[in-house]
Amino acid sequence: YMNSTVQCLHSVPELKSALINYSGRSDDVDQTSHTLTVATRELFTELDKSVKPVAPMQFWMVLRKKYPQFGQLHNNSFMQQ
């Protein structure tokens, strides 16, 4: 499900533009939100440059840190959210 969501978000020009223009952490944004924004920008950049499949591991790890429910296990497998 995450890959489908990333693909949909990646197709939104306004979001891609906002990520490209993101200048960094401001005082009103917590560190994990900033890190997730940067990871999303890096993932989108990699998707734009690569002709091969992209494994979004860094993005996934940051997403799980910001939202721990995405790291929940059931029968030794990550749950589908």
Residue pairs with C-beta under 8 A, 6 or more apart in sequence:
1 80
1 81
2 56
2 60
2 63
2 70
3 56
6 43
6 47
6 56
6 59
9 15
9 40
10 16
10 44
10 47
16 44
19 37
19 40
19 41
19 44
20 41
22 37
22 38
22 41
24 34
25 31
25 34
29 37
32 62
32 65
32 66
33 66
35 62
35 65
35 66
36 62
36 63
36 66
39 58
39 59
39 62
39 63
40 59
42 58
42 59
43 54
43 56
43 58
43 59
46 54
47 54
60 70
63 70
64 70
64 71
69 81
70 78
70 81
71 78
72 78
72 79
73 79
